[in-house]
């Protein structure tokens, strides 16, 4: 009897201790078994992923553009990821590298609104502005221009809310990212063929009572809200929203960015070409939080998609792939590590953005135009010129 009471007491104590750590309740430990997230400034990768090998295509004409943004991803993030994956990344396969200055017209240290807008439409603007020039004028993005002038199909796929700054920069307009319901509502008439990300709260739990998902379905969009349903979706227009706000961290959400990007290419590919914007949104989020392990996993998720895109572009021969960032985040410094052991020790000097230049990588026809030092607006201008 005494043994039974001791056992019951121990069981109750263990349950109580588990309840004091709610993090244990909502983590699938199996997904993190080979990763250490216990130290925010240290990270070790047990099993690196294989990278692709591609050759620069011989074609000179740009038919498609895949514009990829690693939010907040500068030279330091790529350097840390390269070491942690054992000295290999898919980004290494891009033959042309340039650099972009990211400042806004009214602030040295930009945000995703102004930084993304300059990349999207080729015009620097004020801090916080989405799709607007510095004088409050609407400026047509390359995605919008591709649709209106060239008749190209268009798409955006991200891991944040679809009405967040960067995707909004390419698709809608506004003086503030805080008007999240207003930005989401603009997608109804934006005529973007493929839309994938998060943010259902701003689509069907709105203060005005509208259900934007049903409105999009009425316009002919196939709606998907689960990873496993992306590949089998049919139709000419696609809306995928997988979470109430931003998507879950990389190891929890699964390969949503990969699946949605390759589905977008499949659905958008046509004789007139397409413009697709792909964002690794949460590299920035975890750099803000100064957590190098989560940041690396987001970067790896993005880099794996880059690899798949490059393999497709190599076969296509007429697709320009550009990878860059809207700004740098975290003041990240690589202090120690080992390529052989795939481990890093870093230091973050800030939880905000910084003003360090960011890299621009290019592959495919016209890639040579991105070598050199640029203002961020020039990146958007070069893309527009190559599509003409």
C-alpha positions as CSV (number, residue, x, y, z in Angstrom):
1,X,0.0,0.0,0.0
2,X,2.9,2.4,0.9
3,X,4.5,1.6,-2.5
4,X,1.3,2.4,-4.3
5,X,0.9,5.7,-2.4
6,X,4.5,6.7,-3.3
7,X,4.0,5.8,-6.9
8,X,0.8,7.9,-7.0
9,X,2.6,10.8,-5.4
10,X,5.4,10.6,-7.9
11,X,3.0,10.5,-10.8
12,X,1.1,13.5,-9.5
13,X,4.4,15.4,-9.0
14,X,5.5,14.7,-12.6
15,X,2.1,15.8,-14.0
16,X,2.4,19.0,-11.9
17,X,5.9,19.7,-13.2
18,X,4.9,19.1,-16.8
19,X,2.0,21.5,-16.4
20,X,4.4,24.2,-15.2
21,X,6.1,24.0,-18.6
22,X,3.4,24.7,-21.2
23,X,6.0,24.7,-23.9
24,X,6.3,21.0,-23.5
25,X,2.7,20.6,-24.2
26,X,2.6,22.2,-27.6
27,X,5.9,21.0,-29.1
28,X,6.3,17.8,-31.1
29,X,9.6,16.8,-29.7
30,X,10.3,14.3,-32.5
31,X,10.6,17.2,-34.9
32,X,13.3,18.8,-32.8
33,X,15.2,15.6,-31.9
34,X,18.3,16.3,-33.9
35,X,18.3,20.1,-33.3
36,X,19.3,22.1,-30.3
37,X,17.3,25.2,-29.6
38,X,18.5,25.5,-26.0
39,X,21.0,28.3,-26.7
40,X,19.8,31.2,-28.7
41,X,23.4,32.1,-29.8
42,X,24.6,28.6,-30.7
43,X,23.4,26.0,-33.2
44,X,24.5,22.7,-34.5
45,X,23.1,20.8,-37.5
46,X,23.2,17.0,-37.1
47,X,22.1,16.1,-40.6
48,X,22.7,18.6,-43.5
49,X,20.6,18.6,-46.6
50,X,22.0,18.0,-50.1
51,X,22.2,20.9,-52.4
52,X,21.6,21.1,-56.2
53,X,24.0,21.6,-59.1
54,X,22.8,23.6,-62.1
55,X,24.3,25.3,-65.2
56,X,23.5,28.7,-66.4
57,X,21.1,28.4,-69.4
58,X,22.1,29.6,-72.8
59,X,18.9,31.4,-73.6
60,X,18.9,35.2,-73.7
61,X,15.1,36.0,-73.6
62,X,13.4,36.4,-70.3
63,X,10.0,34.8,-70.4
64,X,9.4,34.2,-66.6
65,X,10.6,36.0,-63.5
66,X,10.8,34.3,-60.1
67,X,11.7,37.0,-57.6
68,X,12.7,35.6,-54.2
69,X,13.1,37.7,-51.0
70,X,14.7,36.4,-47.9
71,X,13.2,38.9,-45.5
72,X,15.9,40.4,-43.3
73,X,18.5,38.1,-44.9
74,X,21.9,39.7,-45.3
75,X,25.5,38.5,-45.8
76,X,25.7,37.4,-42.2
77,X,22.6,35.2,-42.3
78,X,23.8,33.5,-45.5
79,X,27.3,33.0,-44.0
80,X,25.9,31.5,-40.8
81,X,23.6,29.1,-42.7
82,X,26.5,28.1,-45.0
83,X,28.6,27.0,-42.0
84,X,25.7,25.3,-40.2
85,X,24.9,23.2,-43.3
86,X,28.5,22.0,-43.7
87,X,29.7,24.5,-46.3
88,X,27.1,24.2,-48.9
89,X,23.9,26.0,-49.9
90,X,21.8,26.2,-53.0
91,X,22.4,29.9,-53.2
92,X,26.0,29.0,-54.1
93,X,24.7,27.9,-57.5
94,X,23.7,31.4,-58.6
95,X,26.5,32.7,-60.8
96,X,26.0,36.5,-60.4
97,X,26.2,38.4,-57.2
98,X,25.6,42.1,-56.5
99,X,24.8,44.3,-53.6
100,X,21.8,46.5,-52.7
101,X,21.6,49.6,-50.4
102,X,18.3,49.5,-48.6
103,X,17.6,52.9,-47.0
104,X,14.2,54.6,-47.4
105,X,13.7,58.2,-48.6
106,X,13.1,59.5,-45.0
107,X,15.1,57.0,-42.8
108,X,18.5,55.4,-43.1
109,X,17.3,52.1,-41.5
110,X,14.3,50.9,-43.6
111,X,11.4,48.6,-42.9
112,X,9.9,45.8,-45.0
113,X,7.3,48.2,-46.4
114,X,9.6,50.7,-48.0
115,X,12.4,48.2,-48.7
116,X,10.0,45.8,-50.4
117,X,8.2,48.5,-52.3
118,X,11.5,49.7,-53.9
119,X,12.2,46.1,-55.0
120,X,8.6,45.6,-56.2
121,X,8.2,48.8,-58.3
122,X,11.6,50.3,-58.7
123,X,11.1,53.5,-56.7
124,X,12.4,54.3,-53.2
125,X,9.7,55.5,-50.8
126,X,9.0,56.5,-47.3
127,X,9.3,54.3,-44.2
128,X,6.0,52.4,-43.8
129,X,4.7,53.0,-47.3
130,X,3.3,50.0,-49.2
131,X,3.2,50.3,-53.0
132,X,3.2,54.1,-52.8
133,X,5.8,56.6,-53.9
134,X,7.2,59.2,-51.5
135,X,4.5,61.7,-52.5
136,X,1.6,59.3,-51.7
137,X,1.2,58.3,-55.4
138,X,0.4,54.8,-56.4
139,X,3.2,53.1,-58.2
140,X,2.6,50.0,-60.3
141,X,4.6,47.0,-59.2
142,X,6.4,44.7,-61.6
143,X,3.9,42.0,-60.8
144,X,1.0,44.3,-61.7
145,X,2.8,45.6,-64.8
146,X,3.5,42.1,-65.9
147,X,-0.2,41.3,-65.7
148,X,-1.5,44.5,-67.3
149,X,1.0,45.1,-70.1
150,X,2.4,41.6,-70.9
151,X,-0.6,39.5,-70.0
152,X,1.6,37.3,-67.8
153,X,0.2,35.3,-65.0
154,X,1.2,36.3,-61.5
155,X,1.6,34.9,-58.0
156,X,2.9,35.4,-54.4
157,X,3.7,32.8,-51.9
158,X,5.0,33.6,-48.4
159,X,5.3,32.2,-44.9
160,X,3.8,35.3,-43.2
161,X,0.3,36.8,-43.4
162,X,-0.5,37.4,-47.0
163,X,-1.5,41.0,-46.1
164,X,1.9,41.6,-44.4
165,X,4.3,44.2,-45.8
166,X,6.3,42.3,-48.4
167,X,3.5,40.5,-50.3
168,X,1.4,43.6,-50.0
169,X,4.2,45.7,-51.6
170,X,3.7,43.7,-54.8
171,X,-0.1,43.4,-54.9
172,X,-1.8,46.3,-53.1
173,X,-1.4,49.8,-51.7
174,X,-1.4,51.7,-48.4
175,X,0.4,54.2,-46.1
176,X,0.6,51.8,-43.2
177,X,0.9,48.0,-42.6
178,X,-1.3,48.4,-39.6
179,X,-4.4,48.5,-41.8
180,X,-4.4,44.8,-42.1
181,X,-8.1,44.3,-42.8
182,X,-7.9,47.0,-45.5
183,X,-4.8,45.5,-47.2
184,X,-6.4,42.0,-47.2
185,X,-9.6,43.4,-48.7
186,X,-7.7,44.8,-51.7
187,X,-6.7,41.3,-52.8
188,X,-10.3,40.8,-53.9
189,X,-9.7,43.1,-56.9
190,X,-5.9,42.7,-57.2
191,X,-6.3,40.0,-59.9
192,X,-3.3,37.9,-58.7
193,X,-3.6,34.4,-60.0
194,X,-1.8,32.5,-57.2
195,X,-1.9,33.6,-53.5
196,X,-0.4,31.5,-50.7
197,X,0.4,32.4,-47.1
198,X,-1.3,33.0,-43.7
199,X,-3.7,35.4,-42.1
200,X,-7.2,33.9,-42.2
201,X,-8.1,36.2,-39.3
202,X,-8.1,39.2,-41.7
203,X,-10.1,37.3,-44.3
204,X,-13.0,35.7,-42.4
205,X,-13.0,37.1,-38.9
206,X,-13.3,40.7,-39.9
207,X,-14.8,43.6,-38.0
208,X,-16.9,44.5,-41.1
209,X,-18.4,41.0,-41.3
210,X,-17.1,40.2,-44.8
211,X,-15.8,36.8,-45.6
212,X,-13.1,37.4,-48.2
213,X,-12.4,33.7,-48.7
214,X,-16.0,33.2,-49.9
215,X,-15.7,36.3,-52.1
216,X,-12.5,34.9,-53.7
217,X,-14.1,31.5,-54.2
218,X,-17.0,33.3,-56.0
219,X,-14.4,34.8,-58.3
220,X,-13.2,31.4,-59.3
221,X,-10.4,30.8,-56.8
222,X,-9.7,27.3,-55.5
223,X,-9.3,27.6,-51.8
224,X,-6.8,25.4,-49.8
225,X,-6.1,25.5,-46.1
226,X,-3.9,22.4,-45.6
227,X,-0.4,21.5,-46.7
228,X,-1.6,18.1,-48.0
229,X,-4.2,19.7,-50.3
230,X,-1.8,22.0,-52.2
231,X,-0.5,19.6,-54.8
232,X,-3.9,18.3,-55.9
233,X,-5.6,21.7,-56.2
234,X,-7.2,22.3,-59.6
235,X,-8.3,25.4,-61.5
236,X,-6.7,28.5,-62.9
237,X,-6.7,30.6,-59.7
238,X,-5.4,29.6,-56.3
239,X,-5.9,30.9,-52.7
240,X,-4.0,29.1,-49.9
241,X,-4.3,30.3,-46.3
242,X,-2.9,27.9,-43.7
243,X,-3.0,29.7,-40.4
244,X,-4.9,32.5,-38.6
245,X,-1.9,34.8,-38.6
246,X,1.7,34.0,-39.7
247,X,2.6,30.3,-40.5
248,X,4.1,28.2,-37.8
249,X,7.9,27.9,-37.5
250,X,9.6,25.9,-40.3
251,X,9.9,22.5,-38.5
252,X,6.3,22.7,-37.4
253,X,4.6,23.8,-40.6
254,X,6.3,21.4,-42.9
255,X,7.2,22.2,-46.6
256,X,4.4,24.6,-47.3
257,X,6.7,27.1,-49.0
258,X,8.2,24.4,-51.2
259,X,4.8,22.8,-52.1
260,X,3.2,26.2,-52.8
261,X,6.1,27.5,-54.9
262,X,6.2,24.4,-57.1
263,X,2.4,24.4,-57.4
264,X,2.5,28.1,-58.4
265,X,5.1,27.4,-61.1
266,X,2.9,24.5,-62.4
267,X,-0.3,26.6,-62.5
268,X,1.3,29.8,-63.8
269,X,3.5,28.4,-66.5
270,X,2.1,29.4,-69.9
271,X,3.0,30.8,-73.3
272,X,3.0,34.4,-72.2
273,X,5.1,33.8,-69.1
274,X,4.6,34.6,-65.4
275,X,5.9,36.7,-62.5
276,X,6.1,35.0,-59.1
277,X,7.3,36.5,-55.8
278,X,8.5,34.0,-53.2
279,X,9.3,35.2,-49.7
280,X,11.2,33.4,-46.8
281,X,9.3,35.7,-44.4
282,X,10.3,34.4,-41.0
283,X,14.1,34.5,-41.4
284,X,13.5,38.1,-40.3
285,X,11.2,37.2,-37.5
286,X,13.7,34.9,-35.7
287,X,16.6,37.4,-36.3
288,X,14.4,40.0,-34.6
289,X,14.1,37.5,-31.7
290,X,17.8,36.8,-31.7
291,X,17.3,33.0,-32.0
292,X,19.9,31.6,-34.3
293,X,18.5,28.0,-34.5
294,X,15.0,29.0,-35.6
295,X,16.6,31.6,-38.0
296,X,18.8,29.0,-39.6
297,X,15.8,26.6,-40.1
298,X,13.9,29.3,-41.8
299,X,16.9,30.1,-44.0
300,X,17.3,26.4,-44.9
301,X,13.6,26.2,-45.8
302,X,14.0,29.1,-48.1
303,X,17.3,27.8,-49.6
304,X,15.7,24.4,-50.3
305,X,13.0,26.2,-52.3
306,X,15.7,28.1,-54.2
307,X,17.3,24.8,-55.1
308,X,14.0,23.5,-56.5
309,X,13.4,26.7,-58.4
310,X,16.9,26.6,-60.0
311,X,16.5,23.1,-61.2
312,X,13.2,24.0,-62.8
313,X,14.6,27.2,-64.3
314,X,17.6,25.2,-65.7
315,X,15.2,23.0,-67.6
316,X,13.0,25.9,-68.7
317,X,15.9,28.0,-70.0
318,X,13.9,31.3,-70.1
319,X,13.4,32.0,-66.4
320,X,15.2,34.8,-64.6
321,X,15.7,34.0,-60.9
322,X,16.6,36.9,-58.5
323,X,17.2,36.4,-54.8
324,X,17.7,39.3,-52.5
325,X,16.5,41.0,-49.3
326,X,14.5,44.0,-48.4
327,X,16.9,44.8,-45.5
328,X,19.2,43.3,-43.0
329,X,18.1,42.3,-39.5
330,X,19.7,41.7,-36.1
331,X,23.2,43.0,-36.5
332,X,24.3,39.4,-36.7
333,X,28.0,38.4,-36.3
334,X,29.5,34.9,-36.8
335,X,32.0,34.6,-33.9
336,X,32.9,30.9,-33.8
337,X,32.0,27.6,-35.4
338,X,33.1,24.7,-37.5
339,X,32.2,23.8,-41.1
340,X,33.1,20.2,-40.4
341,X,31.0,19.9,-37.3
342,X,28.3,22.1,-38.7
343,X,28.0,24.4,-35.7
344,X,28.0,28.1,-35.1
345,X,28.2,30.6,-32.3
346,X,26.9,34.1,-33.1
347,X,26.1,37.5,-31.6
348,X,23.2,39.7,-32.3
349,X,23.8,43.4,-31.7
350,X,20.2,44.5,-32.1
351,X,16.6,43.1,-32.2
352,X,15.8,45.6,-35.0
353,X,16.8,46.2,-38.5
354,X,20.2,47.6,-39.5
355,X,21.6,49.5,-42.5
356,X,24.1,47.0,-43.8
357,X,24.0,46.3,-47.6
358,X,22.4,43.0,-48.7
359,X,23.4,40.6,-51.5
360,X,21.6,40.2,-54.8
361,X,21.9,36.8,-56.5
362,X,20.8,36.2,-60.1
363,X,20.5,33.2,-62.4
364,X,19.2,32.8,-65.9
365,X,18.9,35.1,-68.9
366,X,19.8,38.7,-68.0
367,X,21.5,37.6,-64.7
368,X,24.7,39.5,-65.6
369,X,22.8,42.8,-65.2
370,X,22.7,42.3,-61.4
371,X,26.5,42.4,-60.9
372,X,27.7,45.5,-59.0
373,X,26.5,47.9,-56.3
374,X,22.9,49.2,-56.6
375,X,20.3,51.2,-54.8
376,X,17.4,48.8,-54.0
377,X,15.1,50.6,-56.4
378,X,17.5,49.8,-59.3
379,X,16.9,46.1,-58.7
380,X,13.2,46.6,-59.5
381,X,14.0,48.8,-62.5
382,X,16.4,46.2,-64.0
383,X,13.7,43.5,-63.6
384,X,11.2,45.7,-65.4
385,X,13.6,46.4,-68.3
386,X,14.4,42.7,-68.8
387,X,10.7,41.9,-69.0
388,X,10.1,44.4,-71.8
